[in-house]
Amino acid sequence: MYKVTVEDTFYAEHAVKMPGGEIEPSHGHDWRVRVCAAARELDEYGFAFEFKDFRKALNIVISNIGQNLNELELNGQHPTTELVCKHFYDKMQQELSSVELDYVEIEEEKGCLVRYSRD
């Protein structure tokens, strides 16, 4: 199995409802997103997936996110890192419908990250 991964960073703010009901003040992060796709076979040129196309899809998803994660459609839920990660996964899967996504990983701040996969 081949695993192809691209990553990028973006700035966005969010405010999350904490356990106990308090909503934290809006604050920003330089988020890092990593997307991994899996391929069992290589194409005739020896590629599992072309980085250029993969990066283009990631750039589209990032540009559609905006800078306020509280504006994302998350079924009325606050944009926790977990829900933002799943949102990225779903949007990347829409952009790359013919590709088997392995996982999406979002790092809110150094050392604090979430990984989402269908499994």
C-alpha positions, 0 to 999 in steps of 0.5 A: 500500500502506498501512502501519499501525504500533503500538508499545509497551514492556515490561520483561523479563529474559533470559540468553543463551548467548554465542558460546563457550558462556558464559551471560551473567547474567540482566539486564533491558531496557525492550524496545520492540516495533513491529508493522506491518501492510500493507493494499492497500485501505481499508474503507468508513470509510477505515481500513486497520486500526483502531488500537484492535484492533491495540493490543489484539492487541499488549497480549495478546501482551505480557501473555502474554510475562511478565517472564522471556523464558527461559521462552518456548517457543523450541525450546530456544534462548536468547531472543536479540533475534532469536528474541524478535522472531520469537516476537512476529511469530508470536504477532501473526499468530495474534492477527490472522489476517486481517491481513497483517503486514509486520514486527515490530521489537524494540529491546533497548536504544536503537539496538540492534534487530532487524526480522523479516518473512516475506520 
